[in-house]
Every structure is written in structure tokens, then in C-alpha cells.
Amino acid sequence: MANIIDYLKWRGDIPFSVDPFNEIDALILCQFGYIKLDNCVSADLSEKITIAEAFSNFDCKLVPEGERIISFDQDSELFAEMAHSRRFGGMLISGYRNIVSTEEDMQFSAITCFPDDGSVFVAFRGTDGSLVGWKEDLMLSYVQQTGSQLHALDYINSNFMGLNCPIRLGGHSKGGNLAVYTLMMCDESIRSRIVNVFSFDGPGFRDEVVQSPEYRAILPLIKSYIPDGSVVGRLLGSGSEHKIVKNSVNGIMQHLSYNWELERNAFITVDKTSKSGNVINKTINGWLDDFDDTERENFVNTVFDVLETSADNNNISDLKGIKGYASILKSVRKLSPDQQGVLFDALKKIARSGKGAIFSDHDK
């Protein structure tokens, strides 16, 4: 079935004046946010260039192997199709910011796009290939605010206070969480101009956030999309009604935007999520229910102590293959007895939660 690259090939010649901005355009811009545009796009919002111009300055071969995420090849193709299309090629972009900080346990990136309809679209990047980015995702379960959430809020408040036009926010994966958080927390003068927020399989929030009046007030503006086997998009709570998108693959790879099916200018949807995705989510949520915040933090820190010791460049790609597994096992053996206890106790709880989820799913 068709995906976002097919959409660009088939409908990329249609301007926004003929076919207004839609949910597929939003996902394309959110996926575009994963592309490393350092030295191609200015951080200054007033220094705009077109997507076509940015592409002419971009060379995918210069992106280091260690910084290439799983969708790198498809992202490069997406960029080329956008640049050569009438719909996106002349679209102005600016305000590119990309920060990865191991000291802050934070990975953040954003870019501002100017569709030819008088609006702006801010795309927040999801988790990249850095270990710190993956660690920050898990920190959502036990901290009130993450570093990337605070950077996202600063990005909006510092750049859009005086801009008088409709604003859309969006992001895939963690980027969706950042978009929703920013809507909830930004200055009221900016919030009043935000017309909607797109969250594509973005994780949710702790219960105290979801139940707060501030969060409830923004729910009508949130457009949430998850694949039928969603795992990431159902972590923690959201309170949103999800549009469930049909997928061309099974398992965790459903998280990738390129596997989401569409027809013309809309997603193909289904009525309910898959059984396999339900089992995984019950397992994870069962584990979270068994842990208090301190236990979650200790487990996450222990796991990433192991991974950071195992990876030469603090990147997920360093952990691939037999060599990566061997390095992880070697690092586990170097843990203190207390750290090993934290790790193995957590794994036992996860296994117990998984067993309970499987049996409860079979009962249905």
C-alpha cells in the first residue's frame, strides 16, 4: 500500500491552494524533522530558505555512520522528493535547533516550516540514535519535566511571541509528546493562535498531568495517531482519542512512519488495535504499576550505565550484532551487587507482567 513517499510522488505537484494542509502533510513534516540539517538551515527564525535550497546544501554521505538512525535511507529519499515537489520544494524553513547533552540527559531538535497557506508548522524531532535520547524517553515515567520538554517550551516562547499567524505543532514519537507539552505550557498569547497539534505515536504523560485542568483544556486541539500495533504511543496516559492507522508491517517496526498506509490525502484507518500490541502494552504498564518512581529511576540508570559502557560512541547503532551483545554482557558483570540486584529484580517483574498480560489476553 501507499506511504508518505508515494504521496509525494503522486500528489507532490498539488499546491496547498488546491488541496489544503492535511494529516499526511503533517506526518511528512514531522518525519522531515529527523533529517540532520546542521550547517544547512539557520537557527535564526528570520533567516529562511526553501526546502529545495536546503536539499542542495545537504549531502547524506557526510552524515557520520554513528548518527544514522534506522530510517536514514528513507529520510534521504523523502528529502529529495520534498525538494523536487511543487507542494514542498518552495516551502520556507528556518529555526533549526539540534542539541544533545549527556550532562542534562537530553536530546532535542526542532524546525519551523512555513506552508504556503499563511500558517507555520513546528516539527519536534522524536528520539534519534543517541543513547541519551532513548534514556530520556524512559525518564518520562518518573520525572515531572524532561530537558527536551523545557527546550521545546523555550523554543516556542522565545520564537513566536510576536508572530501573528495560525500555528500548528507536531512530532513523531517523543516529538509528539513535546508538541503536546508545549501546547499545554506555552504563553497564553501563543496558545490562543495554535490551531491543532499532531502527535504521531507519541508517548503520553504521568497521571497527575493527564488529570490536570490545564491538560484537559487542550484535549480538543490534539490530533493523535497510532499504528494498529502501537507500543510507544500508548505508553503512559494521554486522554486523547487515537485515530488508529493501518500498517504494512507487524511488530515494533510499525512505529516507523514509512509503514503507515494512506490513500490520497488521508490515512487508512482500522477500528481497533492488534492483540500483539495489546499484550506488549499490558506488560509494560504492568511493570510500571509495580515500580515506584525511585525504582523506575534506579532501573533506568542501571540499564543505561551498562549501555553507555558498552557503546563506543554513545549511540544505539554501536550495540548491533554479536559484538554489541558481548559488550553488554561484559558490562553487566562489572555492575556492583546492588546494581545487579536492581536489574534482575526489574527483569523478573517485567517477565511476571508479561505472563499476566498474555493470560488476560487469552481470556478475552
N, C-alpha and C positions, 0 to 999 in steps of 0.2 A: 504493500500500500504506500501511498504518498507520504513524504515527510517534509520538513521545512525547506530542505534543499530543492525538492521537487516543486514546492510552492514558488520559490524564486525563479526557477526555470520556466514555469508555466504562467505565472501571474506577475512576474517582476516588471513587466512592461506597463502595468496598470498604475497610474498615479493615484495619490490619495484623494485628489479631487473627484475621481471617478468611483473609487472603492475606498471608503473611509477606513481609518485605522481600526484594526481588529485584533482578536486574541492571537492569531498566528504572527502578526507583526510584532506583538509584544514579546512572544517567545523568541523570535529571531533576534530582537534587540537584546534580550537577556542573555542569550547564548553568545551573541557578539561580545558581550561584556567579559567573556573568558579569554579573549584574544589579548596577548601581551602587546600593548601599544606604547610602551616606554620609548621615548625619543621619536614617536610618530605623532602624538596628539598632546597638546599643551594642557597643563593643569589649570591654566587660566581660562575661566569660562568665557571671557571676551575674545579669546583667540581661537576662532572657529575655522575648521577646514572640512571639506566634504569627505564622505566615506571613500569615494573614488581616489581622492588625493592621499588619504591615509594609506590606502592599499598600495599606491605607487611608491610610498616610502617604506613599505613593510616587506621584509624578506623572511619567510618562515624558516629558512635554513639557518638564520642567525640566532634563532631561539635555542638556548642550550638544551641538550637532551634531558637533563635533570629537571627542567621546568616544563616539559611537555606532558600535559595531562592526557587522560585516556582518549579524549575526543579531539586531540590536536589535529590530526589529518582532516577530519570532517570540519573542524573550525576553520582551517585554512581554505577549504573548498567553499564554505559558507561565505567567508570574507570576499573571495573572488566573485562569487555570484552576486553578492550585495553590491559590490563596486561596479559591476557591469550591468546592473539593472537600472531601469528608469525610476523605479519606486524608491530605491535606497541609495543609488550611486551619488546623487546630488544632495543627499541629506547631510546637514551640517552636524558636526560633533565637536565637543570640547570638554574641558574639565576632567581629564583623565587623571585619576589618582590611584596609585598602587603601593600598598605598604604591607610588608611582612616583618613582624617583630617577635623574636623568640623571648625577649625580655618581658613583653606585655602579653605573651601567649595570644597573639592576634594576627590575623590575615584579613586585609580589607582592600577592595578595589571598587571603583565606580566610574561611570562615564555618563555624560549628558548628551542626548540626541535631540535634534530639532526636526521632527517630521514636518512636511510641507502642509500643515493644517493649523498653524498658529499655536501649537502646544509644545511642551517639552516632555521628554521621557528620560528619567534617570534609571539606569540599569545598574544594580548592585551585583557584583560577582559572587558566585557561590564558592564552595570550597575548591581550592586548586590542588596541586600535587604536594604542597608543603605539609610536613608533619604537624606544624603548629596550627595550620588551618583545620586539620582533622581533629586535633585536640580541642580547639575552640568550639567545634560543633558539640562535642560531648560535655563541655563546660556549661552549655545551655541548661543542663539538667540540675545544676546545683548553684549557679551564681545568679544574682539579680540582674546584672548587666555584663555583657562581654565587651572587650575592647573594640571589636568591629561595630557593634551596635552604637557605641559612643562616637566612633569616627563617622558612621553613617549619619547620625544626627547632626554632627558638626558640619558635615558636607552640605546638607540641606539648609541648615540655618545660616551658614556663612555665605552661601551662593545665591539663595533665592528670596531673600528678604525683600528686595526691591523689584523683583521681576513680576510683572502684572500680566500673567497669561495662565491658561489651564496647565496643570502639572499632572503627569502620570508617573508612578513609581513601579518598579518591578524587579524581579530577580528569580533565578532558578536555584533550588536547593537552599543553602544558607542565605543566598541573596534575597530569597522571598521573605525569610524571617526579618532581614534587615529592612526591607521595604515596609513591612507591616509595623515594625517597631518605630521606624521613623515617622510614619503617618500618625501613630499614637502620641509620640513625644515631641514633635516639632512645634515651632512657634505657631500660635493660632492664626496669625495673618497668612502664613504659608498653608496651613492645613485647610483653610477655607477655599484655597484655589486648587487643591488636589481632587481630581475628579474620580480617580479609582487607583487601586493598587493591584498588581498582578503577582501572585505567588504561585510558582510552578514547582510543585513537590517540595515546598519549603517546610522545615520543621516548625513546630508551634512554640508555646511558652509554658512556663510554670503555672500552676492552678491559680495562684494569687493574682497573676497578671490577667489571665483569661476571664476571671470573675470580677475584675475591677470595672467601675463605671467608665473609666477612660477607654478601656478596650472595647466594652460593649457599644460605646458610642460610635466607634469607627467600623464596626462589622458590616454595615450596608455598603461600604466602599471597597471591601476586599473581594477580589475575584480569585478564588483558589482552585487550582487544577492539580489533580494527581493521576498517575497511571493506575491501571486496574490492579496491579500488584504492588502498590505503593508501600514502602517502608519508611523512607526519610520523611515524607510529607505527613505521616501520621504519628511521628514522634512528639511526645508531649501533647498539650491541648491547643485547640485553635478556635473552637466555637463556630467555625465557618462551615457553610455547606459547600462541599467539594464538587466540582464537575469532574467525573471520572472518565479518563481518556483511554480509548482502546490502544493497545500496544502491539508492536510487531514481534516482540520477543518475550521471554519469560524470565523471572528472577530479578536480581538486583540491577541488571542492565536496563530494566525498564526506566530507571531513574534518568538515563541519558535522553536528552531532548530529541535526538535524531531517530529514536524508536517510537515516537508518538505519532499516531496516524491522524490524517486530516483529509478533508475533501473540500475543494475550492478554498474558501476563506474561513473555515471553521474546523474544529476538531471533531473526529468521530468519537462518540461517547457510548458508554455502557451503563447499565443500571446499578451494578454493584461491584465491589472489589473481589479479587480472587481468593480462594481458600488458602493458597500457599502464602500470600501476603498477609492474610489474617493471622495465620499461625505465627509468623515471624513477629508481627506487631504485638500479639499477646505475650510472646516470650520476652520481648524487650520491655514492655510495660510491666510485666510481672516482676522482672528483675528490678526495675526502678522502684516499684512499690515495696520491695523487700529491703531496699537500701535507704538510709537517711542521707542528708546532704554531705555529711562528713565522710561516710563510707563511699559515696559516689566519687568524691574528690580524691580520696586516697587511692581508689581503684584506678581512676583515670591517670593520676600522676604516676602510679606504679607502671601501668601499661606503657605510657609514653617515655618513662625513663628507659625502659627496655628498648623501645623502638628508636629513640634518639641515639642510644649507644650502638644500635645495630646498623643504622643508616649513615653512610659517609657524608652525604650532603643534606641531611635532614629532609629527605624527600621520600615520598611513598614509593617512587619508582626504584629506589635503592634496595627495596625489600623483596623484589621479584625473584622467583626461581629458587632453586635448591640452596644457593649460596646465601640468599636472604634468610631463608628459614633456619639454616645452620647458625647464622649470626644471631638471630633472635633467641634460639635455644641457649647459645653460649652466654648471652646477656642475662637470661633468666637465671642461670646458675650463679651469676655474680650478685644477684639480689641478696639483701640481708634476710635473715629468717623471718622478720616481721613483714617485710615486703612480699616475700613468697607466700606468707600466710594470707595477706590481703588478696593477692592474685588468685590463689587456688580456692579460697572461700567464695570469691565472686564467681569464678567459673562453675562451682558447684551450684550456686543459686541460679545462674543462667540456665544450666542444664535442667534443674528442677522446674524452672518456669517454662522451659521448652516442652518438657514432658507433660506438664499440666495443660499447656496450650493445645498440644496435639490431641490429647484425650477429650478436651472440651469441644474441639472442632469436630471430632468423630461423633460425639454425642449429638451434634446438630444434624 
